[in-house]
Amino acid sequence: MACLLNTPEAIAAYHKAGEELALLEQVTEWREAAGLTKAQVAARMGVTRPAITRLERNVMPAS
């Protein structure tokens, strides 16, 4: 199992996931700095408030 995680592909995926998490954290910080609620952001984006919550929590379905 350890060999599977020590491949260039696995290492690249790990780094990409870290970058995505950092971006999601930044989105939350920007929303809060702008003084916007999740509902306001959702309305501006044309999505539901729970969609913003999932985005900010990084809740992604297992693939």
C-alpha positions as CSV (number, residue, x, y, z in Angstrom):
1,M,0.0,0.0,0.0
2,A,2.8,2.5,0.9
3,C,4.2,1.9,-2.6
4,L,1.0,3.0,-4.2
5,L,1.1,6.3,-2.3
6,N,4.7,7.0,-3.2
7,T,4.1,7.5,-7.0
8,P,4.5,10.7,-8.9
9,E,0.8,10.6,-9.6
10,A,-0.2,10.2,-5.9
11,I,2.3,13.0,-4.9
12,A,0.9,15.3,-7.6
13,A,-2.7,14.6,-6.5
14,Y,-1.8,15.3,-2.8
15,H,-0.3,18.7,-3.7
16,K,-3.3,19.6,-5.9
17,A,-5.7,18.7,-3.1
18,G,-3.7,21.0,-0.8
19,E,-3.9,23.9,-3.3
20,E,-7.7,23.4,-3.7
21,L,-8.2,23.4,0.1
22,A,-6.2,26.6,0.3
23,L,-8.3,28.2,-2.4
24,L,-11.6,27.2,-0.6
25,E,-10.3,28.7,2.6
26,Q,-9.5,31.9,0.8
27,V,-13.0,32.0,-0.7
28,T,-14.4,31.9,2.9
29,E,-12.1,34.6,4.1
30,W,-13.1,36.8,1.1
31,R,-16.8,36.3,1.8
32,E,-16.4,37.2,5.5
33,A,-14.2,40.2,4.7
34,A,-16.8,41.5,2.3
35,G,-19.4,41.1,5.0
36,L,-21.6,38.8,2.9
37,T,-23.6,35.9,4.2
38,K,-23.6,32.5,2.6
39,A,-27.2,33.2,1.4
40,Q,-26.1,36.5,-0.3
41,V,-23.2,34.8,-2.1
42,A,-25.5,31.9,-3.1
43,A,-28.0,34.4,-4.6
44,R,-25.2,36.2,-6.5
45,M,-23.9,32.9,-7.9
46,G,-27.3,31.4,-8.7
47,V,-26.9,28.4,-6.3
48,T,-28.4,27.4,-3.0
49,R,-27.0,28.4,0.4
50,P,-26.2,24.7,1.2
51,A,-24.1,24.7,-1.9
52,I,-22.0,27.5,-0.5
53,T,-21.8,25.7,2.8
54,R,-20.5,22.5,1.1
55,L,-18.0,24.6,-0.9
56,E,-16.6,26.2,2.2
57,R,-16.5,23.0,4.2
58,N,-15.0,21.2,1.2
59,V,-17.6,18.5,1.4
60,M,-17.1,16.4,-1.7
61,P,-18.7,13.1,-2.5
62,A,-16.3,10.1,-2.6
63,S,-15.5,9.0,-6.1
